[in-house]
Amino acid sequence: MKKTLCIIILLLALVALSASSVSAKKLLPFLRKATGVTTSTSSGVTSSVKFRGDRLGIIITLGSLQAAYKVDYFLSYQTKGITQGASGSITDTSIGSATRDIIFGSCSKGACRYDSGISNAKFVITIYLNSGRKIVRSYRLKV
């Protein structure tokens, strides 16, 4: 009985020590789940924001765009103390839906450079409805 109790206590101590000193997120950051899907449907226009599988960018999907005449989007984040960002607009809302892949970095002549050490990431979608209303949806991204 004493032997079993000692083994259980030893195993619990080992598990507690290993959990505090080694983090799976630090060792295997590419295995983090690509969750963080946020969907909003107010105003008739749907929006979905999720991380790419490699977490080097986000994918936004907009639906029911016929209810709007324009959609603007803006991504901002900090890397190495410098604020970076990307923005765009969708003006042809007759297509009904649109998807955009926005990276944390930049591309030129087919070669992309991805930023590292991302912090304070924010994404804002501004929807201009046909009724004249303006809807602003803000997302804080935990990269």
N, C-alpha and C positions, 0 to 999 in steps of 0.2 A: 504494500500500500504506500509506504514512504517512497519507494523507488518510483512508482507511477506519479506521485505528486511532485517529486523533484523533476521528473522529465517534463511534466506539463508546465511547471513554473519556468524551467529553462527554455522551453519552446516559446512561451509567451514573451519572455525577455528578449529572445533572439528576434522574434517578429517585430516587437516594439522598437528595438534598436535599428533594424534594417529599414523599417518604414520611415524613420526620422532622418537617416543619413543618406538614403538613396531614393531618388524620385524617378519613376518611370517616365515622367514628362521630360526630365532633363536628359535621360539616356536615349529615349526613343521619341523625339518630338514629332516625327513623321507618322507615328501610329496613333496620334490623338484623333478622336472621332471628328468627322467633318460635320458636326452638328451645328447648332446655332441658327437653324432655319427660322426666320421670323416672317410671318405672313400677316398682311393687313388687308382688309376688304372694305373699310369705310369709304364712302363716296362712290362706290360702284367700281372703281379702279382697284385691281388687286396688285399687291406687290409682295415679292418674296426675296429675301436676302439671305445668302448662305455662303460659307467659305468653300473655296475650291477644295478638291481632295488633297492637294499638296499644301494647302493653307498659304499659298503665295499670292492670293488674290480672293476676290469675292465674285459671286455670280448673282446678278439681279434679274428677276423675271417679273415683267409687268403684264397684266391682262386686263381685258375690258377697256382698252384704251379709247374706244369710240366715245366714252363719256367725257373725254378730255380733248383739248386742242393742242396741249403741249405738256411735256414732262421734262424737268431739269433734274440732274443728279450731280452730287458733289461728294468726293471722298477726300478726307484730309487725315494725315497721320504724321507722327514724328519719328525720325530715324537719326540716331547719332546727334540729337539736339537740333536738327534741321527739320522744318515743316515741309512736307511734300504733299502732293495732291493730284487728283484727276477729276475732270468734270465732263459733262456732255449733255446733250438734249435730244429728245425725240419729238419731232414735229409732225411726222407722218403717222398720225394716230389712227388712220383708217385701216392699218394693217391688223388691228385688233390686239396683238400681243407682241412683246419684244423681249429679248434676252441680251444682256451685256455681260462680258467677262472683263473685270477691271483688276489689274494686277497692282501689287505693292512694288512699284519700280517703274522702269521705262523701257520702251522698245524703239529701235532705230534700224532701218534696213534689214528687218527680219531677225535681228539679234536682241534679246531681252536681257536686262540687268535687273535682278530682284534685290530689293532692299532688305536688310536684316535689322534686328533690334527694334522692331516696330512697337510704338506705344501711342497712347491717346488717339486711337483710330476712331473716326466718326464718319458716318455716311448719312447724307440727307437727300431725300427725294421731295421735290416740289411739283405738285400736280395742279395744273390750271384747268379747271373744269369748264365745260361748255356753258354751264349755268352762271359763270362769273366767279364762283368760289375758288379760293386757293387753299389747297391742303398741303401741309408740310409734315413729313414723316422723318423723324430722326432716329438713328440707330448708333449705339455705342458698340464698337467691335472689340472683343477681347482676343487679340492675336496670340 
